[in-house]
Amino acid sequence: MVVASPTPVRPDLIRPTGLLPVIDLSRRRSHVIDCIVQACEEFGFFKLVNHGVPRHVVANMEAEAFAFFRQPEPEKRRAGPPDPLGYGCRNIGFNGDTGEVEYLLLHTNQASINQRSKTISKDPKKFSCIVREYVEAVRDLTAEILEILGEGLRLKDPQGLARLVKDGESDSVFRLNHYPSLLTSNNGEGNNNNNSRDMSSEESGYCCVNGGGGGLKGVIGFGEHSDPQMLTLLRSNEVLGLQVSVGEGLWVPVSPDPDSFCVLVGDALQALTNGRFVSVRHRAMTNPYKSRLSMVYFGAPPLPARIAPLPETITAQRPSLYRPFTWAEYKKTTYLHRLSHSRLDLFRARNSLSTTRKIISLN
């Protein structure tokens, strides 16, 4: 994660949105397995449709999130400062990262949600109930995806990955990110002005304000990073902003729609699959005309869980690329570095570093 920079985002480095895979979970199981495995290998990212999460669950959570971010700043700050849980604004983490974003970070443990709700909402019981319903739905979907991946990897225990996020001691977290538009205040839900409009996919490669294009453009809201957890499920309102990296300096805008979830491979899953699945680097841009909200579930194992390449992913041609570590150890590392840092490199097996670079470059 990097500090928002005045350097323009070059439009020639933005690639068409159609490049990214969209997978229908209702299709034949064997087809879904093949598609999801291929997407995780090639991109570390895919969009999922017909996922089974009820629309009203998503709509209720989105309404509660916007209600929170519409509050006056003093009211929102009652839920902060982030430690790292709670409300934060602009400052991201503890190492100087900043962005054009305000956020609310919650642990998915129900007792923690109940406690935090008291400083978040004037109706904490309602807020807690809606968060619980949403978190349970996306947790179950995350577990289903991990079971599919377990089958695709031909693991002896195909449900082993899913059990890590379903465990009662899972360290999964839920994050709400709000990116105010450049034409509204930080407290605005969106621009209702008749001049508001959706941005085309060509325009989604935003430059900074006055970055040379002459028009009002977006800026970096949340800088480039990979997620440290196993799997991320992200849902945004119908406003462009998310971009994923498909190569050095190449970015693809992710078109939002009301019926899909974005699925992103995280560092822990890359390590568990011995680099076969790619932890995708991504960033979020502000939209000049409309505020953007993203609701992000980060599926993580329990803190003591051992992270190491699964035996089925190790071969003579592809030796173990990472030394064993616990999720608690890796999580601590994320707090010690800027999130733009490739933290997983710190856990590479010494005797395979050069081999790893060659293998990853081929994927």
C-alpha positions as CSV (number, residue, x, y, z in Angstrom):
1,M,0.0,0.0,0.0
2,V,1.5,3.3,-1.0
3,V,0.9,7.0,-0.3
4,A,-1.5,8.5,-2.9
5,S,0.8,10.1,-5.4
6,P,0.4,13.2,-7.6
7,T,1.9,11.1,-10.4
8,P,-0.7,10.6,-13.2
9,V,-1.9,7.0,-13.8
10,R,-0.9,6.5,-17.5
11,P,-4.0,5.6,-19.5
12,D,-1.9,3.4,-21.9
13,L,-1.2,1.0,-18.9
14,I,-4.9,0.3,-18.4
15,R,-6.2,-2.9,-20.0
16,P,-9.8,-3.8,-21.0
17,T,-12.1,-5.2,-18.3
18,G,-13.0,-8.2,-20.5
19,L,-9.7,-9.7,-19.7
20,L,-10.8,-10.9,-16.2
21,P,-12.6,-14.2,-15.7
22,V,-16.3,-14.3,-14.7
23,I,-17.3,-17.7,-13.2
24,D,-20.9,-19.0,-12.8
25,L,-21.0,-21.0,-9.6
26,S,-24.3,-22.7,-10.7
27,R,-22.6,-24.5,-13.6
28,R,-21.5,-28.1,-13.6
29,R,-19.2,-28.8,-10.7
30,S,-16.3,-30.1,-12.7
31,H,-16.4,-27.1,-15.0
32,V,-16.5,-24.7,-12.0
33,I,-13.5,-26.4,-10.5
34,D,-11.5,-26.1,-13.6
35,C,-12.4,-22.5,-14.1
36,I,-11.7,-21.4,-10.6
37,V,-8.3,-23.2,-10.4
38,Q,-7.3,-21.7,-13.7
39,A,-8.3,-18.2,-12.6
40,C,-6.3,-18.5,-9.4
41,E,-3.3,-19.6,-11.3
42,E,-3.4,-17.0,-14.0
43,F,-4.8,-13.9,-12.2
44,G,-5.3,-14.7,-8.6
45,F,-8.7,-13.0,-9.2
46,F,-12.1,-13.8,-10.6
47,K,-15.7,-12.5,-10.4
48,L,-18.3,-14.9,-9.2
49,V,-22.0,-14.9,-10.2
50,N,-24.9,-17.0,-9.1
51,H,-23.1,-17.4,-5.8
52,G,-26.2,-17.9,-3.6
53,V,-25.8,-14.9,-1.3
54,P,-29.3,-13.3,-1.0
55,R,-29.6,-9.8,-2.4
56,H,-31.4,-8.6,0.7
57,V,-28.4,-9.6,2.9
58,V,-26.1,-7.5,0.7
59,A,-28.6,-4.6,0.5
60,N,-29.1,-4.4,4.2
61,M,-25.3,-4.4,4.9
62,E,-24.7,-1.7,2.3
63,A,-27.5,0.5,3.8
64,E,-26.0,0.2,7.3
65,A,-22.6,1.0,6.0
66,F,-23.7,4.1,4.2
67,A,-25.7,5.2,7.2
68,F,-22.5,5.0,9.3
69,F,-20.4,6.9,6.9
70,R,-23.1,9.7,6.5
71,Q,-22.7,10.6,10.1
72,P,-20.9,13.7,11.2
73,E,-17.2,13.1,11.8
74,P,-17.3,13.3,15.6
75,E,-19.9,10.5,15.6
76,K,-17.8,8.3,13.4
77,R,-14.7,8.9,15.5
78,R,-16.5,7.4,18.5
79,A,-15.7,4.0,16.7
80,G,-12.0,4.8,16.5
81,P,-9.1,5.2,16.5
82,P,-8.3,1.9,14.7
83,D,-6.2,-0.4,16.9
84,P,-6.3,-1.9,14.2
85,L,-10.1,-2.6,14.6
86,G,-12.5,0.4,14.5
87,Y,-12.9,3.5,12.5
88,G,-10.1,5.2,10.6
89,C,-9.7,7.9,8.0
90,R,-6.9,8.4,5.5
91,N,-4.2,6.9,7.6
92,I,-3.9,3.2,6.7
93,G,-2.0,1.0,9.1
94,F,1.0,2.1,11.2
95,N,3.7,2.8,8.7
96,G,2.8,6.0,7.0
97,D,0.4,4.7,4.3
98,T,-2.4,7.0,3.4
99,G,-5.3,7.1,1.0
100,E,-8.5,8.9,0.1
101,V,-10.5,6.5,2.1
102,E,-12.4,6.2,5.4
103,Y,-13.0,2.7,6.8
104,L,-14.4,0.6,9.5
105,L,-12.6,-2.7,10.4
106,L,-14.3,-5.4,12.4
107,H,-13.3,-8.9,13.6
108,T,-15.8,-11.5,12.5
109,N,-16.0,-12.9,16.0
110,Q,-19.6,-12.3,17.1
111,A,-18.7,-11.1,20.6
112,S,-16.3,-8.6,19.1
113,I,-19.0,-7.4,16.6
114,N,-21.5,-6.9,19.5
115,Q,-19.1,-4.9,21.5
116,R,-17.9,-2.7,18.6
117,S,-21.5,-2.0,17.5
118,K,-22.1,0.0,20.6
119,T,-19.9,2.8,19.3
120,I,-20.8,2.4,15.7
121,S,-24.6,2.6,15.6
122,K,-27.4,4.2,17.5
123,D,-29.2,0.8,17.1
124,P,-26.3,-1.5,17.9
125,K,-28.5,-4.6,18.1
126,K,-29.8,-4.1,14.5
127,F,-26.3,-3.3,13.2
128,S,-24.8,-6.4,14.9
129,C,-27.5,-8.6,13.5
130,I,-27.1,-7.3,9.9
131,V,-23.3,-7.7,10.1
132,R,-23.6,-11.2,11.5
133,E,-26.0,-12.2,8.7
134,Y,-23.7,-10.8,6.0
135,V,-20.5,-12.2,7.5
136,E,-22.0,-15.7,7.8
137,A,-23.2,-15.6,4.2
138,V,-19.8,-14.6,2.8
139,R,-17.9,-16.9,5.2
140,D,-19.9,-19.9,3.9
141,L,-19.3,-18.8,0.3
142,T,-15.6,-18.5,1.0
143,A,-15.5,-22.0,2.5
144,E,-17.3,-23.3,-0.6
145,I,-14.7,-21.8,-2.9
146,L,-11.9,-23.2,-0.8
147,E,-13.5,-26.7,-0.9
148,I,-13.6,-26.3,-4.7
149,L,-10.0,-25.4,-4.7
150,G,-9.2,-28.4,-2.4
151,E,-10.8,-30.7,-5.0
152,G,-9.0,-28.9,-7.9
153,L,-5.7,-29.4,-6.1
154,R,-6.6,-33.0,-5.5
155,L,-5.8,-32.7,-1.8
156,K,-6.1,-35.8,0.4
157,D,-8.4,-33.6,2.6
158,P,-10.3,-31.4,0.1
159,Q,-12.1,-29.6,3.0
160,G,-9.0,-28.8,4.9
161,L,-8.6,-25.3,3.5
162,A,-12.3,-24.5,4.2
163,R,-12.0,-25.6,7.8
164,L,-9.4,-22.9,8.5
165,V,-11.9,-20.1,7.8
166,K,-14.9,-22.0,9.4
167,D,-12.9,-22.6,12.6
168,G,-14.5,-20.8,15.6
169,E,-11.0,-19.3,16.3
170,S,-10.6,-18.0,12.7
171,D,-8.9,-14.6,12.5
172,S,-11.1,-13.4,9.6
173,V,-12.0,-9.7,9.5
174,F,-14.6,-7.6,7.8
175,R,-13.8,-4.2,6.4
176,L,-16.0,-1.4,5.0
177,N,-14.2,1.1,2.8
178,H,-15.8,4.4,1.8
179,Y,-14.2,6.5,-0.9
180,P,-15.9,9.9,-1.1
181,S,-16.2,11.4,-4.6
182,L,-14.2,14.5,-5.4
183,L,-17.4,16.5,-5.8
184,T,-18.9,15.7,-2.4
185,S,-17.9,16.0,1.2
186,N,-16.5,13.1,3.1
187,N,-19.9,12.7,4.6
188,G,-21.8,12.4,1.3
189,E,-23.2,9.2,0.1
190,G,-22.9,10.2,-3.5
191,N,-23.5,13.0,-5.9
192,N,-27.1,13.4,-6.8
193,N,-26.4,16.3,-9.1
194,N,-27.8,15.9,-12.6
195,N,-24.3,16.2,-13.9
196,S,-23.3,12.9,-12.1
197,R,-22.7,10.0,-14.5
198,D,-21.1,6.6,-14.5
199,M,-17.6,6.4,-15.8
200,S,-16.9,4.2,-18.8
201,S,-14.3,1.4,-18.6
202,E,-12.0,3.6,-20.7
203,E,-12.2,6.4,-18.1
204,S,-11.7,4.0,-15.2
205,G,-7.9,4.4,-15.6
206,Y,-8.2,7.6,-13.6
207,C,-5.5,10.2,-13.6
208,C,-5.1,12.5,-10.6
209,V,-6.8,15.8,-10.5
210,N,-5.3,18.2,-13.0
211,G,-3.0,15.4,-14.0
212,G,-2.7,16.7,-17.6
213,G,-6.0,15.5,-19.0
214,G,-7.7,18.8,-18.4
215,G,-10.8,17.2,-16.8
216,L,-11.7,16.1,-13.3
217,K,-10.2,12.7,-12.7
218,G,-9.8,10.3,-9.8
219,V,-6.9,9.7,-7.5
220,I,-5.6,6.7,-5.7
221,G,-7.9,5.9,-2.8
222,F,-6.1,2.7,-1.5
223,G,-2.7,2.1,-2.9
224,E,-1.2,-1.1,-4.5
225,H,-1.0,-4.1,-2.2
226,S,-1.8,-7.8,-1.8
227,D,-4.0,-9.1,0.9
228,P,-2.2,-11.2,3.6
229,Q,-5.1,-13.6,4.3
230,M,-6.1,-16.7,2.4
231,L,-9.1,-15.5,0.3
232,T,-10.9,-12.1,0.0
233,L,-14.5,-11.7,-1.0
234,L,-15.3,-8.1,-2.1
235,R,-18.5,-6.5,-3.0
236,S,-18.8,-2.8,-4.1
237,N,-21.7,-0.6,-4.9
238,E,-22.1,0.1,-8.6
239,V,-19.2,2.5,-8.9
240,L,-15.9,1.8,-10.7
241,G,-12.7,1.9,-8.7
242,L,-11.1,-1.5,-8.1
243,Q,-8.2,-2.3,-10.4
244,V,-6.1,-5.5,-10.4
245,S,-2.5,-5.9,-11.6
246,V,-2.0,-8.4,-14.5
247,G,1.7,-7.6,-14.9
248,E,4.4,-5.1,-14.2
249,G,2.7,-1.7,-14.5
250,L,-0.4,-3.2,-16.2
251,W,-3.8,-2.6,-14.5
252,V,-7.3,-3.9,-15.4
253,P,-10.3,-2.0,-14.1
254,V,-13.0,-4.3,-12.5
255,S,-16.5,-3.3,-13.7
256,P,-18.9,-3.4,-10.7
257,D,-22.3,-5.0,-10.9
258,P,-25.0,-5.8,-8.4
259,D,-24.9,-9.5,-8.7
260,S,-21.3,-10.5,-8.4
261,F,-18.5,-10.9,-5.8
262,C,-14.9,-10.3,-6.6
263,V,-12.6,-13.1,-5.3
264,L,-9.0,-12.4,-4.6
265,V,-6.2,-14.8,-3.7
266,G,-4.2,-13.7,-0.7
267,D,-0.6,-14.3,0.5
268,A,-1.4,-17.2,2.8
269,L,-3.1,-19.2,0.0
270,Q,-0.2,-18.5,-2.3
271,A,2.1,-20.0,0.3
272,L,-0.2,-22.9,1.0
273,T,-0.3,-23.8,-2.7
274,N,3.5,-23.4,-3.1
275,G,3.1,-20.4,-5.4
276,R,0.7,-22.2,-7.8
277,F,-2.0,-19.7,-6.9
278,V,-1.0,-16.0,-7.2
279,S,-1.7,-13.5,-4.5
280,V,-3.1,-10.7,-6.7
281,R,-1.9,-7.1,-6.3
282,H,-4.7,-4.5,-6.5
283,R,-5.6,-1.0,-5.7
284,A,-8.7,1.3,-5.5
285,M,-9.3,4.6,-7.3
286,T,-11.7,7.3,-6.2
287,N,-14.5,8.1,-8.5
288,P,-14.7,11.8,-9.3
289,Y,-18.5,11.9,-9.5
290,K,-19.8,9.3,-7.1
291,S,-18.8,7.9,-3.7
292,R,-17.7,4.3,-3.7
293,L,-18.4,1.7,-1.0
294,S,-16.7,-1.7,-0.8
295,M,-17.5,-4.4,1.7
296,V,-14.6,-6.8,2.1
297,Y,-14.4,-10.1,3.9
298,F,-10.9,-11.4,4.5
299,G,-10.9,-15.2,5.2
300,A,-8.0,-16.1,7.5
301,P,-7.0,-19.1,9.6
302,P,-6.7,-19.2,13.4
303,L,-3.6,-17.4,14.7
304,P,-1.7,-20.6,15.6
305,A,-2.4,-22.2,12.2
306,R,0.7,-23.5,10.4
307,I,1.2,-22.1,6.9
308,A,3.4,-24.2,4.7
309,P,3.2,-25.6,1.2
310,L,0.8,-28.5,1.1
311,P,2.5,-31.8,0.3
312,E,0.4,-32.2,-2.9
313,T,1.9,-29.0,-4.3
314,I,5.5,-30.0,-3.8
315,T,7.3,-31.9,-6.6
316,A,10.9,-32.4,-7.7
317,Q,10.4,-29.8,-10.4
318,R,8.7,-27.4,-7.9
319,P,10.4,-27.8,-4.5
320,S,9.0,-26.1,-1.4
321,L,9.2,-22.3,-2.0
322,Y,8.3,-21.1,1.5
323,R,9.5,-22.0,5.0
324,P,6.7,-22.9,7.5
325,F,5.3,-20.1,9.6
326,T,2.2,-19.4,11.6
327,W,-0.6,-17.0,10.6
328,A,0.2,-15.0,13.8
329,E,3.8,-14.7,12.6
330,Y,2.8,-13.5,9.2
331,K,0.1,-11.1,10.5
332,K,2.7,-9.5,12.8
333,T,5.0,-9.1,9.8
334,T,2.3,-7.2,7.9
335,Y,2.3,-4.6,10.7
336,L,6.0,-4.1,10.4
337,H,6.1,-3.2,6.8
338,R,4.4,-0.9,4.3
339,L,1.7,-2.9,2.7
340,S,3.1,-2.3,-0.8
341,H,6.0,-4.5,0.3
342,S,6.1,-8.0,-1.0
343,R,6.0,-9.5,2.5
344,L,5.8,-13.1,1.4
345,D,9.3,-12.8,0.0
346,L,10.5,-12.7,3.6
347,F,9.3,-16.3,4.1
348,R,10.8,-17.9,1.0
349,A,12.9,-21.0,1.5
350,R,16.6,-20.0,1.1
351,N,17.5,-22.7,-1.3
352,S,14.7,-21.9,-3.7
353,L,14.6,-18.2,-4.1
354,S,16.1,-18.0,-7.6
355,T,14.0,-21.0,-8.7
356,T,10.9,-19.3,-7.3
357,R,11.4,-16.2,-9.3
358,K,11.7,-18.2,-12.6
359,I,8.6,-20.2,-11.8
360,I,6.5,-17.2,-10.8
361,S,7.5,-15.3,-13.9
362,L,6.1,-18.2,-16.1
363,N,2.7,-18.2,-14.3
